[in-house]
Amino acid sequence: MSFSSFNLSGRTALITGASKGIGFAIAREFAQAGATLMLCSRGEEALAEAAERLRGETGVTVETCRADMASRREVERVAGEARRRFEVIDILVNNAGWNIPQSIDKIEDKDWDYTVELNLGAAMAMTRALAPGMKQRRWGRII
């Protein structure tokens, strides 16, 4: 569903976890509203397919950056790539995340640590990387 009063022309959005599901749906709405996009996801093939689909449907500029957001180094790389390619990121959608559907006594520490870093750490690190530019420009949105 697209909203005609929702206009993002001239805005650039970085969306993590954007190759499928909720992230892709957000990317599609933003593209339909005219935003330039940078999509980030772990799967190179799914990411390329998502970008091509959005370009074909909307004609907007869509860039991609494959990364595992559970790695702080990767988060910093993605933020740097986004600023290098677009200079300005107006909207950040922290959508990358996962869950381990199993009983609590079966979850291993390494899996728990990965989940926490991906679901919480990545959002905080990406927000810290991009918020200063938004504050300086006095415009930005972080979701």
N, C-alpha and C positions, 0 to 999 in steps of 0.2 A: 504494500500500500504506500503510495507516495502522496505527500501533502504539498499542494501548489504554493502555499505561503512559506514553505520551508526552503529558503534560498541560501545556498552556501557558495555561490559563485564568488571567485576571488579568494576563497579560503582553502587551506591545505590541512588535511587530516592524516594522522598516523594511527593506524589501527592494528593492534597486536591480536594474534589468534584469528586472523582475518580470512583464512582460506576456506572455512566452512562454518556451518551453524550460525550462532548469533553474530559472530564477528563478520561473516560474509553478509548477513542481512543488514547489519549496520552500514557496511561498506556500500552495499547496493543503494540504500536510501541516501547516503551522503553523495554518491555519484549521481543519482537521479536529481539531487538538489544542486548539482553543479560543482561540487568540491573536487579539487585535485587530491589524489590519494597516494599514500604509501602503505602498502599492505605488508605485514610481517607474520610469518608462521614458520614452523619447523620443516614442513614437507615441501620441498622444492617443486615437485610436480603439481601438487594441489594448489600451491601458491600461484604458479604460472597459469594454470587453468582458470583460477578465480580472476586474476588480473585481465586475462584475455576476454573472459566473459563480460566483465564490467566495461572494458573498453568498447567491445562490440555493441553492448546494450545502450551505452550512454555517450560514448565519444569523448569522455573526459580522460585526462592524463592519469595513468595508474602505474606507479613504480612498485617494485617488490624488493624485499630484503629478507632472505632466509636466515633464521636465527633461533636458538633455543633460549628463550627468555629466562630460564632458570639459572643462567650464567650471567653474573654481573658484568663480566667482560663483554659478553654478547649484547647485553642491554646498552652498555656505553657505546659499542660499535654501531648499533642501530640508531641511537640518538644522533651520533656524529654523522652517520650516512644521511639521515633525514635532513639535518641542518645543511650538509654539504650540497645535497641535491636540490633542496627547495629554499634554503636560507631561513624561511619562516615556517614554523608548524603552529597552526592556529588551534587545532583540536587534537587532543590525545585521547584515544579510547584504549584503556588498559583492559583488554579482553582475554589475554592469554591465561590459561589455567587448566587444571585437570583435577581429577579425584581418583582415589583407589577404592573402588567399591568392594570392600571386604570387611570382615569383622575386625574390630579394634585390636584384638590380641594377635592378629596375623600380620599387621602392618609393621614392616621393618623400619628401623631408624633412617636408613638411606632413602627409602621411599617417602617417609614423612618429611625429612629435610628437603628433598626435592620439591615436594608439594608446597611446603611453606615458602620456599624461595621463589617458585614460579607464581604462586597465587598472591603472595603478599610482597615479597622482596622486589620482584620485577616491577610491579606497579609503583612502588615507592621510588626505586632507582630511576625509572623512566620519568616519573613526575618531577623528581629533583633535577633531572637533566634538562627538561623542556620548560618548566615553570618560570625560570628567570627571564627567558625571552618573552614569554607571555606577559609577565609583570612589567617588563620594560616597555612593551608596546601598549600596555593597558588594555589588552584584549586577549582572551584565550579561554578555552573550555577543556576541562579534564574530566573524563568519564571513567 
